[in-house]
Amino acid sequence: MQHDLLSDVFASIKNADLIGKHSCTTKANGLVREVLKVMQDHSYIGAFEFTEDGKSGTFSISLNGKINDCGAIRPRFSVGKRDFIDWEKRFLPANKVGILIISTAKGIMDQRKAEQLEVGGKLLGYVY
């Protein structure tokens, strides 16, 4: 039974990357697409492609082998525009290693871009 699609996607990517696969397939929705774009911008994954399967669809994701760990953050904590350092200490192994993925009023982005735009939001996940 599926409860959180984003958690399932992070788990699929992490498990496929750990065993050395070059690609994986996950269910698709708009939130997952935006999170994958952020991961792709930071070269954690390669290209991804949407395939429609009747009602829903799937993403086929090319893996680079650069992910040490990734996961969804539950519950979706609110983070202020000046609180990113505290959350980085909690979820990332070191300063400037990895990214936090955040949903803001200006879209889904990593914590560095959110700091530049001076916006806060909800934590969705982390990757390093």
Legacy VTK file of the C-alpha trace (Angstrom):
# vtk DataFile Version 3.0
C-alpha trace
ASCII
DATASET POLYDATA
POINTS 128 float
0.000 0.000 0.000
1.366 3.373 -1.000
1.169 6.241 1.452
3.743 8.745 0.244
4.790 8.721 -3.404
7.790 10.984 -2.806
9.179 8.621 -0.143
8.725 5.690 -2.525
10.565 7.546 -5.304
13.517 8.419 -3.057
13.686 4.809 -1.816
13.606 3.422 -5.375
16.359 5.770 -6.531
18.531 5.089 -3.491
18.146 1.309 -3.648
18.781 1.109 -7.403
21.838 3.359 -7.067
23.252 1.337 -4.159
23.129 -1.952 -6.059
24.726 -0.374 -9.121
21.811 -0.174 -11.540
21.998 2.433 -14.277
18.284 3.227 -14.281
15.093 2.818 -12.289
11.370 3.284 -12.843
8.995 5.081 -10.490
5.413 6.303 -10.513
4.883 9.836 -11.751
3.145 13.026 -10.688
3.903 16.754 -10.876
5.684 16.964 -7.528
7.983 14.079 -8.429
8.800 15.736 -11.778
9.873 18.961 -10.066
11.957 17.116 -7.450
13.682 15.123 -10.203
14.469 18.377 -12.046
16.209 19.742 -8.931
18.177 16.503 -8.538
19.101 16.611 -12.235
20.259 20.249 -11.969
22.728 19.153 -9.282
23.860 16.082 -11.298
22.599 13.510 -8.795
20.634 11.825 -11.577
20.840 11.870 -15.353
17.949 12.314 -17.729
14.456 11.136 -16.884
11.598 10.357 -19.211
7.852 10.249 -18.683
5.916 7.279 -20.036
2.129 7.215 -19.934
0.527 3.977 -18.729
-3.214 4.400 -19.130
-4.483 6.527 -16.233
-1.152 7.220 -14.587
2.408 7.333 -15.783
5.942 6.423 -14.820
9.338 8.059 -14.917
12.333 6.156 -16.215
15.332 7.702 -14.447
18.961 7.408 -15.531
21.284 7.071 -12.519
24.821 8.477 -12.280
25.998 6.566 -9.216
26.492 9.830 -7.270
23.881 9.385 -4.543
25.108 8.378 -1.097
21.753 8.891 0.589
18.427 10.519 -0.154
15.050 10.563 1.481
11.801 12.350 2.052
11.406 14.510 5.135
8.262 13.665 7.061
6.470 15.558 8.462
6.885 18.431 6.039
8.553 20.896 8.401
8.161 24.609 7.722
11.465 26.400 7.328
12.004 30.134 7.471
14.274 31.973 5.089
16.948 32.309 7.796
16.695 28.784 9.259
18.325 26.716 6.513
21.607 26.201 8.422
19.815 24.449 11.294
18.055 22.064 8.899
21.271 21.405 6.955
22.941 20.366 10.203
20.082 17.998 10.917
19.769 16.246 7.534
23.067 16.724 5.648
26.472 15.276 6.628
28.525 18.489 6.323
28.363 22.109 5.274
27.850 22.531 1.503
27.540 18.748 1.021
24.219 17.788 -0.526
20.975 19.661 -0.918
17.674 20.112 0.834
14.693 20.152 -1.522
12.102 22.735 -0.549
8.618 23.622 -1.755
8.231 27.403 -1.784
5.728 29.891 -3.117
8.108 30.358 -6.057
8.314 26.645 -6.884
10.355 23.644 -5.814
14.058 24.363 -5.387
17.133 23.617 -3.302
17.997 25.519 -0.114
20.756 27.598 -1.758
18.410 29.039 -4.365
15.767 29.657 -1.677
18.376 31.572 0.359
19.233 33.707 -2.670
15.562 34.465 -3.312
14.999 34.983 0.435
11.994 32.645 0.656
11.055 29.927 3.084
8.822 26.934 2.571
8.261 23.283 3.415
11.027 20.683 3.475
10.400 17.857 1.036
13.615 15.850 1.014
17.397 15.711 1.063
20.082 14.311 -1.242
23.831 13.912 -0.791
LINES 1 129
128 0 1 2 3 4 5 6 7 8 9 10 11 12 13 14 15 16 17 18 19 20 21 22 23 24 25 26 27 28 29 30 31 32 33 34 35 36 37 38 39 40 41 42 43 44 45 46 47 48 49 50 51 52 53 54 55 56 57 58 59 60 61 62 63 64 65 66 67 68 69 70 71 72 73 74 75 76 77 78 79 80 81 82 83 84 85 86 87 88 89 90 91 92 93 94 95 96 97 98 99 100 101 102 103 104 105 106 107 108 109 110 111 112 113 114 115 116 117 118 119 120 121 122 123 124 125 126 127
